[in-house]
Amino acid sequence: MKKLISRRNFLAAMGTMAAAGVLTACGGSSSGTASSAAASSTAASAAESWGDVKLTMWGAEEDQTMLREMADAFIEQNADKGNVTIEIGVQSESSAKDTVLADPESAADVFAFADDQLNELVNAGALQEVLLNPDDVKSRNLPGSVSAATMNDKLYAYPMTADNGYFLYYDASVLSAEDVQSMDTMLEKAAAAGKKFMMSVNDAWYIYSFYAGAGLVATLADDGINTVCNWNEAPGADVTQAILDIAVNPGFKSGADADIVSAIKGGSCCAAISGTWNASTAEEAWGEGYAATKLPTYTLNGEQVQMGSFSGYKLVGVNPHSANVGVAMMLADFITNEDNQIKRFNDRKLGPSNINANSTEAVQSAPAIAALAEQSSYATLQRVGANYWSSAASLGEILASGDTQGKTTQQLMDDAVAGITAPVAQ
C-alpha cells in the first residue's frame, strides 16, 4: 500500500511511547522498550493531528454499504485530526487469510476474517497486536470472542461478531416445529409440498456437521498446523452412506450459499442450513412463517443422531505493514464498538460479540440468534489445518453428485482422510 505518512510523522502523531510499542510489535514480535499497557494508556490521548491519512478496509460483499457508512462516520468523528480517506474493498472473511498472506504489504490496512485464521496470520507476521486500549476491547466483548482473538496471551484482533456458525432456517407455513427436528420428516414434508430442504453438502464447513454428530473428529494437531481426523474409522463409512441417501431424496437439494438465497427468494426452498447473514433474506421471503432452530437429527444405522456444527467468531485485524498502524487500530476499534455492533445487527442481523449489544432485547429475541444459541450445545470451535478444506470439500462434491466413481464408502473416507491429514507444506 502506498505510504502517505512517514514513520517520523506517525511517531509524532501517536506519541513516542505508544508508537514504540506499536512499531516494535509489527510482524508479531513483542516490544522490549515499551509495554502494551503503557502504549495503551498513552496512545488514546495522542494524535492531535494526523495530517493526510489514507486507509483501505476490506469486508464481505454483503457489508459494503454498511462499511461505507461506518467509515464515513469515523471520518466525520475525527475530522479535526486531519484529512482521512478510507477506501472500501470486497474480501470474504472466509478467505481473507489467503489473500492477505499472498502479499501482506499490499493487503488492506484493516480487514475482517474468521477466527480460525488467527494463528496463521499471527505466525506470518500479518496481524498487528492490539495496543490501543486492549483492556477495554477485552472487557466489552464476550469471553469466548476474546479468547478467539488471542494468541500467546496477546490480543491480536477486535471481536466483531459471535455468530460464525450455522443452524436451520425454515418456513413455518410449510413445516412445523416438530417436522424440522428430524431430517427424515423434514425431507418427506418438503417433497410433499413440492419444495426443497437445502444445504451446501459440497462445502467442507457444512459437511463436518454429519461426522461431528456421529462423534468423529476433525481438529487441529498439536503442532497448530496440521489436522487430526478419524472420519475413516467406524461409523465414518456409514455416515457417508447416510449423506448419499439424503442427497438423492426428492425433498433435498445441495447448493452454494448464493443458490440457497435464490431458492428462498424464489419460493422453492422451505428450509435451509445457513448462518445469520441470511436472516434478512429468510425473513423477507417467508414473512410470518420465518422461523429458525437447531440442526435436525439424521438416521444413522437405524438411530437418530443430532447433527453437530462448527462455531466461531468473526474478527477485525490490522495489518502491521500499514503506513498508518495507529489510525488503522482506531478504525478497527471504531467499527467493532457497541454502537456499530448494534448497527451490524440491525442492518445485517449479525450476532454481536459486544456484551451490551448482545444482551439487548432485540438481539435476544431474534430467531436466528436463538437458534444459534440452541445449536451451540452441539458445536465445536472451528480449528483445523489448511488441508482440511479442499479435501473435505472434494468429498462433499462427490456425495452431493451421488457419483462415487466406483468406490466404496470406506474407500471414499480413506481418500478424504488421507488428504485432510496430509502434512501442510511449509
Salt bridges, closest charged atoms under 4 A:
ASP63 OD1 - ARG348 NE 2.63
GLU69 OE1 - LYS343 NZ 2.60
ASP72 OD1 - ARG68 NH2 3.01
ASP80 OD1 - LYS81 NZ 3.89
GLU87 OE2 - LYS54 NZ 3.19
GLU93 OE1 - LYS314 NZ 3.74
ASP98 OD1 - LYS97 NZ 3.47
ASP115 OD2 - ARG383 NH1 2.49
GLU120 OE2 - LYS97 NZ 3.15
ASP136 OD2 - ARG140 NH1 2.92
ASP179 OD1 - LYS189 NZ 3.06
ASP333 OD1 - ARG140 NH2 3.05
ASP347 OD2 - LYS343 NZ 2.84
ASP415 OD2 - LYS407 NZ 2.58
